[in-house]
Amino acid sequence: MNIIVTVDENWAIGNRDRQLVKIPADWRALQEQTAGGVIIMGRKTLKLMPQEQPLFNRKNIILSANPAYRVRGADTADSLDALFQKLEGIPGEDIYVCGGESVYRQLLPHCDTAYVTMVEKSYEADRYFENLDKSEEWRLTEESDEQTCFDITYYFRKYKRI
C-alpha cells in the first residue's frame, strides 16, 4: 500500500480539523496518482474533499469506528479487519492511504511507499505524521526540484520502506 501526505517541516499535517496548506499542484498530483485506484481516508478527511464528497474515478473507502456511518458513493469500514476484507484481491500498488492522523497511524505499518509533499514552512498544528527522515525503516528514494506556490516552497518526495 501507499501513503500520500502533505507535511510541514515539523511533519505536521493539520490543525483544528483543517489542512495546513492548500497547494493546487499537490492536489493535482494526488488526483493523478490515485486515479483508477483505491483511496482510504477517515471521516474528517472526507470533509476536506470538494463538496465533502468521495473522489470520482476511484474506489473510496472511509474508515470510521462508527459501524452505522455511511457515505453515498463510498464504501465504509469500521475496523482494520473490515477494511482488509474490502481490499482483498486488490494489488497493494493500487491502494492509497490519504489521511487523517489516526488512519495514517493505523495503516503506515502496512505501507511500503510514501509520497510526501514536504512544505518548507512551519505551521501551528495539532496533527502530525511520523517523521520518515528519522525512521530506521524508511529511506528517501526520490525528490523533485524545488516547487513554489506564491510564498510557499515545497518538494515532492518518495520514500520506500527498507
Phi, psi and omega per residue, in radians:
M1 nan 2.811 -3.132
N2 -2.056 2.699 3.020
I3 -2.059 2.443 2.990
I4 -2.160 2.172 -3.069
V5 -2.628 2.573 3.008
T6 -1.958 2.202 -3.077
V7 -2.258 2.727 2.991
D8 -1.604 -3.053 -3.058
E9 -1.160 -0.215 3.056
N10 -1.787 0.197 -3.108
W11 1.132 0.473 3.044
A12 -1.397 2.573 -3.124
I13 -2.161 -0.291 -3.093
G14 -2.903 2.927 3.090
N15 -2.625 2.194 3.112
R16 0.922 0.820 3.105
D17 1.073 0.516 3.085
R18 -2.265 2.686 3.010
Q19 -1.211 2.661 3.118
L20 -1.301 -0.614 -3.056
V21 -2.695 2.581 3.067
K22 -2.061 2.060 -3.123
I23 -2.070 2.003 -3.091
P24 -0.910 -0.735 -3.124
A25 -1.158 -0.559 3.082
D26 -1.162 -0.764 3.112
W27 -1.095 -0.764 3.109
R28 -1.081 -0.698 3.136
A29 -1.107 -0.724 3.101
L30 -1.090 -0.793 -3.127
Q31 -1.103 -0.759 3.138
E32 -1.174 -0.760 -3.094
Q33 -1.116 -0.677 -3.014
T34 -1.657 -0.131 -3.089
A35 -0.951 2.273 3.117
G36 1.422 -0.080 -3.114
G37 -1.812 -2.709 3.134
V38 -2.106 2.305 3.031
I39 -2.042 2.486 3.131
I40 -2.087 2.279 3.099
M41 -2.615 2.883 3.066
G42 -1.535 3.015 -3.118
R43 -1.056 -0.741 -3.131
K44 -1.195 -0.618 3.104
T45 -1.169 -0.656 3.079
L46 -0.993 -0.653 -3.137
K47 -1.138 -0.318 3.111
L48 -1.509 -0.178 -3.139
M49 -1.314 2.765 3.101
P50 -0.931 2.254 -3.097
Q51 0.962 0.362 3.140
E52 0.957 0.613 -3.087
Q53 -2.029 2.692 3.049
P54 -1.018 2.674 -3.138
L55 -1.355 2.454 -3.134
F56 -1.280 2.680 3.010
N57 1.177 0.562 3.022
R58 -2.870 2.760 3.078
K59 -1.445 2.216 3.115
N60 -1.841 2.274 3.035
I61 -2.162 2.173 3.142
I62 -1.771 2.120 3.119
L63 -1.635 2.034 -3.129
S64 -2.501 2.399 3.134
A65 -1.182 -0.288 -3.127
N66 -1.420 1.932 -3.104
P67 -1.159 -0.327 -3.139
A68 -1.539 -0.128 -3.082
Y69 -1.183 2.265 3.127
R70 -2.373 2.599 3.120
V71 -2.404 2.246 3.088
R72 -1.158 2.282 3.109
G73 1.529 0.128 3.134
A74 -2.517 2.680 2.954
D75 -1.507 2.739 3.056
T76 -2.202 2.680 3.080
A77 -2.427 2.346 -3.098
D78 -1.786 0.110 3.100
S79 -2.788 2.894 3.076
L80 -1.142 -0.645 3.100
D81 -1.043 -0.808 3.122
A82 -1.098 -0.697 3.115
L83 -1.076 -0.867 -3.093
F84 -1.127 -0.524 3.048
Q85 -1.122 -0.727 3.133
K86 -1.183 -0.434 -3.104
L87 -1.579 -0.086 -3.115
E88 -0.959 2.314 3.092
G89 1.470 -0.092 3.126
I90 -1.659 2.204 3.135
P91 -1.051 2.415 -3.126
G92 -0.985 -0.564 -3.121
E93 -1.224 -0.197 3.116
D94 -1.716 0.073 -3.070
I95 -1.943 2.277 -3.084
Y96 -2.238 2.193 3.074
V97 -1.621 2.160 -2.996
C98 -2.055 0.210 3.022
G99 1.980 3.054 0.028
G100 -1.591 -2.668 -2.979
E101 -0.940 -0.865 -3.079
S102 -1.212 -0.602 3.099
V103 -1.188 -0.754 3.058
Y104 -1.011 -0.816 -3.085
R105 -1.073 -0.723 -3.112
Q106 -1.245 -0.605 -2.995
L107 -1.781 -0.250 3.123
L108 -0.938 -0.717 3.126
P109 -1.085 -0.300 -3.120
H110 -1.715 0.011 -3.076
C111 -1.814 2.633 3.096
D112 -2.109 -0.123 3.122
T113 -2.376 2.395 3.094
A114 -2.227 2.190 3.049
Y115 -1.775 1.938 -3.005
V116 -2.048 2.177 2.959
T117 -1.633 1.952 -3.070
M118 -1.718 2.001 -3.137
V119 -1.664 2.211 -3.132
E120 -1.461 1.202 3.139
K121 -2.858 2.682 3.107
S122 -1.958 2.274 -3.118
Y123 -2.045 2.771 2.958
E124 -1.180 2.283 -3.024
A125 -2.599 2.712 3.023
D126 -2.299 0.119 3.089
R127 -2.311 2.406 -3.043
Y128 -2.377 2.736 3.028
F129 -1.942 2.666 3.113
E130 -1.055 2.360 3.121
N131 -1.293 1.774 -3.094
L132 -1.222 -0.415 3.103
D133 -1.163 -0.442 -3.139
K134 -1.720 -0.001 -3.096
S135 -1.498 2.429 3.051
E136 -1.303 -0.316 -3.034
E137 -1.606 -0.221 -3.035
W138 -2.164 2.566 3.086
R139 -2.326 2.410 3.031
L140 -1.241 2.168 -3.110
T141 -1.986 -0.376 3.127
E142 -2.594 2.575 3.043
E143 -2.580 2.341 3.129
S144 -1.294 2.958 2.928
D145 -1.147 2.910 3.106
E146 -1.025 2.333 3.092
Q147 -2.020 2.669 3.091
T148 -2.383 2.609 3.033
C149 -2.489 1.784 -3.014
F150 0.977 -2.050 -3.107
D151 -1.679 0.211 -3.089
I152 -1.785 2.247 3.029
T153 -1.854 2.365 -3.122
Y154 -2.640 2.907 -3.131
Y155 -2.375 2.515 2.963
F156 -1.596 2.151 -3.124
R157 -2.123 2.656 3.038
K158 -2.207 2.257 3.111
Y159 -2.039 2.522 3.066
K160 -2.136 2.481 3.034
R161 -1.275 2.351 -3.133
I162 -1.808 nan nan
